[in-house]
Amino acid sequence: MTTNDWLAACAAAAVLWGGQAGPSQRQSSVERTIVSAVDERNGDGLALLERVVNINSGTQNLAGVRGVGAIFRAELDGLGFKTSWVDGASWQRAGHLVADHPGSGPRILLIGHLDTVFEPDSPFQKFERIDSNTARGPGVVDMKGGDVIIVQALKALDAAGVLKTMNVVVVMTGDEEEPGRPLSRARAALVAAAQGAEAAIGFEDGPGDPRYAVTARRSTTSWQLSVTGTPAHSSQIFREDIGPGAIFEAARILNAFREKMAGEAHLTFNPGTIVGGTSITFDAPQARGTAFGKTNVVAEQAVVAGDLRAVSNAQLEHAMATMKAVAAASMPRTQATLTFDEGYPPLAPTEGNARLLTIYDGVSQDLGFGAVTAVSPDKAGAADVSFVAGEVKMILDGVGLMGHDDHTPGETADLSSLASQTKRAAVTLYRLTSPR
């Protein structure tokens, strides 16, 4: 399936669920109250954003992650949520904030994360206003801006008097950027919160363009290929009792991966690091190593590390099986071992996800913000929302604060999108729980 085919399928699914382009509903009086409440509190939202961005919460800065979590916990406590901190010691991380607001309506899960990629030793530490509508700062869009949108949307719903009956649970993880292990334990609280939820919305920044949202994400899985060969004088390479050596065998395997799998839609596999020679060292967590060898010696060892991304579990399992078969077909006097790490699962495109996008798109158009369509999964990286794909019928992501250059010292937010994204989120939540 090509990217265009996939987008067409999403559009067809949206029509199946009754979605069409153009305004389909007018705002109710409650919705107008929600919108006004967002505008009235937007200054508070901007102040909250600056406050949390100025607290370093690199994943490994456990105290900083907890500090940001405490700020959002206080905000949610003030809205009547029952909040708790899930300690992350058993997976070597700070932990997660979980806030539950039981109600009579359908259960809705809202997902954010508290950590950033910028640790305390990064020179990029503070919120900086560039102009009235633009600010730069660590995690300002990925994703403290999204966390602020969650809080501001809930405040607007509360001001309109409708939050009190809503069934909402919020999970803000503390290790999205560098998840702890085992992943099953690190994401247990998120999966538990998803039990019984009708819909889940992730507030990552996504493609950074409010005309798009995410209904599918690819998985990400790390792999390591370790190869041994028979050392000998280079003049004897390829002899039956010596073989091609470890480096040639590693090259054969990598090329076979390319020949068998390159070009498959939404599937990518990338060897990011390779070390080979007579003797090597390789530090997998740091993705670095050393090698010693001579041009006249057949290489005895090689290690390759890379990643694998797929849009569905079926595609992922087929790719892994293909790679294992290639690695097992060793050339003479060599041996290869291919291992896969735990990884983020895929969020496959579904009719339920398309339905939620249709609702969100209808809200956006009714508010005068224009249409919202699905971005290709090729442009959407892995995120926490994928862990609840097997639990929740409708999932949408990438509806956080807009901006660009996340994960870099140029991470910049479009502050004018805070109010518009909050309005979209708040009215969507209202319509999900009070269908018309």
N, C-alpha and C positions, 0 to 999 in steps of 0.2 A: 504494500500500500504506500503510495507516495504521500508527501505532506499535503498536497492539494486534495487527494482522495480522502485523507483523514479529516481535513477541515470540512469537506463536503458531507462526510458522514455525520459530523457533529451538527451541521446545519440541518440535515435531514432528521436527526434525532430531536432537535429542538422543535421542528415543525410537528413531529409525532406527538410531542407533549403539549402542542397548542401554541407554541411561540411563533410570532411573526415580527417582521421588522416594523418600525413605526410605533407611535404611542398607542397603547392598548387600554390603559386605565388612567383615570384622573386621580389626583391626590385627594384623600379623604381629609376631613377636618383634623383627625388625629395625626395624620401624616404631616399636615402643615404645621401642627404644633411641634412635632418631632424636629422638623427642619428648622424652625425658629429657635428651638432649644439648642441645636448644634451651633447655630450662628452666635447665640448669646454666650456660649461657653468656649468658643474657639480660641480666645485669648488664653484661657486657662489651659487648654490643650497644648498650645505652643509653649507655654511656660513649663508644663509637665515634660514635654519632649526635651527641652533644653536641660532640665534638671537631671533626667535619667541618662542622657547622652554624656553628660559631664561626669558620670560615675563609671570608671573603667569596669567592664564586665567581660573581659576576655574569658574564654571558656575555662582556662586554668586558674583564673583569679577567683577562687571559690567565694571569698568574702565579698568581692565586688558583685558577683552574680546574686548572692543572697541579699546584698544591699539594694540592688535594683528590684529584686523580687519583693522586698519589704515595702517599697514605695507603692508598687502596684497592688500589693495585698491590702494596704491601708485604703487605697481607692475603692477596691471591691468590697472591703468590709463596710465602708460607708454606704454602699448600695444595698446592703442586706445579704450579701453572699456569705456562705459558710466557707471560710478559707482554711487551707492547711498547707504546710510545707512538707513535701516528700523528700526526706534526706537522701542524698545521692552517694553516701559513703560506700555502699556496696558495689557501685559501678564507677568509683573514683571521680565523682563530679559533685557539684554543689547541691543539685537536686532540682525539684520542680515546684512551681506554684499551682495549686488546684483550688478553684473557687466554684462552689455549687450553689445554684439558686433554683430549688425545686419549685415547680408550678404545675398548673393543670394542663398546659398545652404540650405540643410535641417537643421532645427534648432536642436542643440545638447545642452543638459543641463548637466552641470558638478556640482557635489554636494560635499561639504566639510563641516566641522564645526570648529569653532574657540575655543570652550571651552574644558576644561578637567575636570576630576573628582578631581583634586588636588587644594584645596582652599588655600588661603594665610597662613593658620595656619598649613598646611602640612609641615613636615620636608623635603619633596622631592620637590626641587624647581629648580634645575639647570641641564643644559646639561653637561654631563661628558663623555669624550672620554675614552673608555676602550682600544681600539687598533685602528688601521687604518681603520678597517671595522665595528667597533661596537661602539655604544654610548648608554648611558642610560640617560633618562630624562623624566620629566612629560609631557605626551602627544606627545612624540617623534614619536610614531607610531599611536596613537589614539587621534587626527589624523592630527597633524601639518605636519607630513611627507607627508600625502596625499595631503594636501593643497599646499605644496611646489611642489609636482609632477604636480599638475594642472598648476601652474605658469610656471614651467620649460618646460612643454610640449607645452604650448602656446608660450613661447619665442622661442622654436625650430621651431615651425610652422611659426612664424613671420620671423625668420632668413632665412627660406627657401622661403619666399615670398608668402606663401599661406594663411596666416591668414587673410589677408586683404579682402578676399572674403567669409570668413567663417561666418556662423550664429551660434554664440555660446553665451550661457548665463551661468554665474557662480553664484551659491548661496552658501555662507558659513554661516551656521546658528550659532547663539551664545548660543544655549541652548540645544544641542543634548543630553548631558549627564544628564541633569535634566530639561526637557522641562517645559516651563511656561504654565499657564492655562488662558483661555481655549485653548486647543490644536488647535481648528479650527482657532483661531486668530494667535496663535504662528507659525502656518505653512502656513498661507495664502499667504505670499510672495513666498514661495517655490512652492506652487500649482499654483500660478499665472504665475510664470516663466516657468512652465512646459507646459503651454498652447501652442499647436501647435508644440511641440517638437517631433521629430521622434525617438530620443534615449536619454536616461539618463544614466550617468555613475557616480557611487558613489566611492569615493576614501578612504573609510575606509580600515583598515588593514586586515579585514576579517579573514580567517583562519591562516594568517601568513606564508603561503607557496605559492610561486609563481606558483606552478603547479595547483592551484585551484583558482576559482573565484566564486562569489555568483550570482546565478540566482533566488533564492527564499529565503525569510526570513519569519520567523514566527512572528505573532503579539505578543504583550505583553500587558496584561490588568490586572490591580489590582482589587481585590475583597475583600469585607469585610462581614463577617457573624456575625450578632448580635443576640444573643439568650437570652430569658428570661424564667425563670422557676418559680415555686411556692415554696417559702422558707418554710421549716418545719423542725421538728426534724428528724434526719437521720433514726431513727427507723421506720418512717412512709413512707419512699421513695417507690415509685411505687404504693402507694395507689391510687385508682381511682380519688380522689379529690385532690391529690398532684402531682402525676406524677413522672417522672424520674429526674427532675431538669435540669438546663441549661447545665451543663457540659456533662451529658449523651446524651442530645439531640444534642449538638454540635458534640460529638463523632459519633453519629448515622449518621449525615449528612455527615461528612467527610468520613466515611467508605462507605457510599452509593456512594459518588463521585468516590471513588476508584473502587468499584464493577462495576459501570456502564461505566466508561470511561478509566480505566487504560489499557494500551496496544494498544490504538488506535494510528496508525502511525502519527507522527509529532504533537501529542497533549500532552501537559503536564499541570498539575495543581498542585500547591504546596502551602500548608498551612505553611507559614513561621513564624507566631507568633500566640500564643494563650494565653488568659488571662481568668481566670474564678474564681468565688467564690461568697460570699454573696454580696460584693460590689467591683467594679473595677474602674480603670481609664485606658484610652487607648488614646495615642497620635499617631494618624494614620501617620502624616508626618514623625515622628521620629521612628515609628514602635516599640514603647515601652509602657509599662504600669505597673500597680500595682494591686495587688489583696489581698483582705482580706476574709478569710473564716475559718470555723472550720470543723473538721472531722465529727462532729455530727450535722451538719446543711446541708440541701439540698441546693445546689448552686442556686442562684437566677439569676446570670448573667454570660455570657461568650461572648467573642469576638475572632474571628479568622480572620487574614489577610493573603492574599496570592496572587499569580499571576496565570494567565492562558495564554497559548501560543498555537497558531494554525497557520496552513500554508495557510488557505484560509478563506474568509469571511463566506462561508457556514459552514465550520468546526467550526469556532468561534461561529457563531449564534446557531448552534446545541448544542455545549457544554454549552453555557450560558443558553439555554432553559432547558437542562437536569438538570443543577445545581439548577435553580430556582424551578423546579418541585420537586426535592428532598427536598429542604429547606421548601417548602410549605406544605409538607406532615408531619406536626408536630405530635409528640407524645402528649398524653393527658397533659393538663395544662402547655404546653410550646408554645412559639411563636418564629419564626425565621424570620429575615429579611436579605436578601442577596442583596448587591448593587455592581455595577461594575463602576469603574472609567473610564474616558477617557483613551485610550491607543493608542499605535502605531499599525497601521493596518498591515495586512500581505502583503507580496509580493509573490503572488502565482507564481509557475512556469508556463511559457507560451511559445508558439512556438516563439514568438518575442524575448523573453529573450534568448532562446536557439540560435536563429539566431545571436544575438549580440555576444554571447559567441563564436560562430563559427568564426565570423570575427576576434575577439580578439585572438582566438587560432591560426588562420591562420597567423596573424601578428607575434605572438610569435614564431611560428615555422620558419617563413621566416627570422626572425632576429637571429635565432639560439639559442633561449632560451627554446625550448622544448614545449611540448603540455600543454594546460591549459584545465582542465575539471571542471565540476560543483561540488561544495561541497554540501553535504546534508544540507537541511535547519535546521536539528537538531543541526548543528554545527555553525549556523549563527544567532546571536542575532538580536534584533530589531535595525533599523536605519532609518535615515531620508528619504532614497530613497523609502521606502514603501509608503510614503504619495503621491507619484506621480504615483502609480501603475495604477490608473484609468485614467490617462491622457496621458501616454506615451506608445508607441507600443513595444519598446525594452528597456530593463533595465539590467544593469550589475553593480555589486558592488564588494567590497573587492579587489580592484586592487591598493591599496595604498602602502605605504612603508611597507616592510616586517619586522617582529620582533616577540617579544613574551612578555608575562607577562604584557600586558596593564592593566590599572586600579590598578596596584600594584606599590610599590616603586622599583620594579625590572624591570619596563618597559624599554625594550631594543630594539634598532633598528639595523637591518642589513644594514649598510650604503652602502654596495656594491650593494644593490638592488635599490638605488635611480636612478641610470642611467638606469638600465634595465627596471624598471617599467615606467620611464618617456618615454623611447623609445617606449615601447609597447603602452602607452597611446597616444603619439603624432602620431604615424603611424596609429593607429586605427582611430583617429579623421580625419586624412587625407583621409583614405579610405572611411570612412562614408560620407564624403563630396565630394569626388572625386572618385566614384566607377569606377572600371576597368572592 
